[in-house]
Amino acid sequence: MPKYKVIAFDADDTLWVNEPYFREAEDKFAKLLSIYETENKIQQELYKVITGNIPLYGYGVKSCILSMIQCATELSNNQLPAKITQQILNIGKEMLSKPIELLPGIEEVLKVLSKKYTLIVLTKGDLLDQEKKLERSGLLKYFHHVEVMSEKNPEGYQRILKHLDIAPKDFLMIGNSLKSDVLPVLNIGAEAIHIPFHSIWQFEIVDQNRLEDQQYKTLSSVKKLLDIL
């Protein structure tokens, strides 16, 4: 009998490439605003604005672009030209139109696991954007449903388990972020597997002290899931 009733996958940088597109967008933004400040300083200020706005806007491209406009307005001392505002909006549209690049082996793994387990997607970000990416990815057929969480914290995961009507022991979370996909899941007594991605957002980096005595597996490749599930 399968050990888990439900296995959840994170989406961005677990199913497909995402973080490099945000870094690329931030670089474009910094160059665009370099008439006001150094690019390094602009990146620092943008990070402060983005993370400060998470309680208001949540995560995702739209949140990022709103924060870029706010940051640009502040850097320009409220003298931001309409042309630059339009260029920032164009950065956002480019991000939303990026092709879906599946991570190596992910479809092969989902094809096998979906025959044995109920698979779901648990992700953060903008609902419309995540739904469109899943449709364009060709992976939707492997998942029972998709949940876009406003925050991946213990309370959020507990709500998901209550909705699924399963106990923590019946749930496994798989993702690239220790902060979002692993630690809060362990906190509620469920299990998690960490599959690192080569690029991670600064906001998702975890203090190593928080990892002491935490019981979770780290795999170098999603393909290795087939050896243990």
C-alpha positions, 0 to 999 in steps of 0.5 A, spaced: 500 500 500 502 507 498 505 510 504 502 517 502 494 518 500 496 525 497 503 528 495 504 535 493 508 538 489 511 546 489 510 549 482 516 554 480 523 551 480 520 544 482 516 543 476 519 548 471 524 554 471 522 560 474 527 564 479 532 566 473 526 570 470 525 574 476 533 575 476 533 577 469 527 582 470 530 585 476 536 586 472 532 590 467 529 594 472 536 596 475 538 598 468 532 602 467 533 606 473 540 607 473 539 614 472 537 615 479 542 610 483 547 605 482 544 598 480 546 595 486 543 600 490 536 599 486 536 592 487 537 593 494 531 598 495 527 593 490 528 587 495 526 592 501 519 594 497 517 587 494 518 584 501 515 589 505 509 589 500 508 581 501 502 582 506 499 587 501 500 584 494 502 576 496 507 573 491 508 573 483 509 577 477 503 582 479 506 583 486 513 584 483 511 589 478 507 593 483 513 594 487 517 596 481 513 602 480 513 604 487 520 603 488 521 607 481 517 612 484 520 613 490 527 613 487 525 618 482 522 623 488 515 622 485 518 625 478 517 618 474 516 619 467 510 615 464 515 612 459 519 608 464 512 606 467 510 603 461 517 600 460 516 597 467 509 594 465 512 591 459 517 587 463 511 584 467 508 582 461 514 579 458 515 575 465 508 573 464 509 570 457 515 566 458 516 559 455 515 554 460 521 550 461 520 543 465 525 541 469 529 535 467 525 528 468 519 532 472 514 529 467 517 522 467 516 522 474 509 525 475 507 520 469 509 514 474 507 517 481 500 519 478 498 512 477 500 510 485 498 517 488 493 522 488 498 528 486 496 536 487 500 542 486 501 547 492 504 553 490 504 561 492 503 566 487 498 569 482 492 564 481 491 566 474 498 566 472 499 559 476 493 556 472 496 558 465 503 556 467 500 549 469 496 549 462 501 551 458 506 546 461 502 540 459 502 537 466 495 538 468 493 531 467 497 528 472 494 532 478 488 532 482 487 539 483 491 546 484 491 550 490 494 557 490 496 559 497 497 566 500 502 563 504 506 557 505 506 557 513 503 551 518 497 554 518 496 554 511 498 547 510 493 545 516 488 548 512 490 544 506 490 537 510 483 539 513 480 540 506 483 534 503 481 530 510 487 527 511 492 526 517 499 529 517 502 522 516 498 521 509 501 527 506 508 528 503 510 535 500 516 536 495 519 542 493 525 547 492 524 551 498 526 549 505 523 555 508 516 554 504 516 547 502 519 543 508 520 547 515 512 548 515 510 542 513 515 538 518 512 543 523 505 540 522 507 533 523 507 531 515 513 529 511 517 533 506 522 532 501 527 538 498 529 538 491 534 544 491 534 549 485 540 552 482 537 559 484 533 561 490 530 568 492 534 571 497 527 571 501 527 564 501 534 563 504 533 559 511 538 560 517 542 554 518 541 554 525 533 552 523 535 546 520 538 542 526 535 536 528 530 537 522 528 530 519 527 531 511 530 528 505 534 532 500 535 529 493 539 532 487 534 530 482 527 529 481 528 523 478 531 520 485 523 520 487 522 514 483 527 510 487 524 512 494 516 512 492 
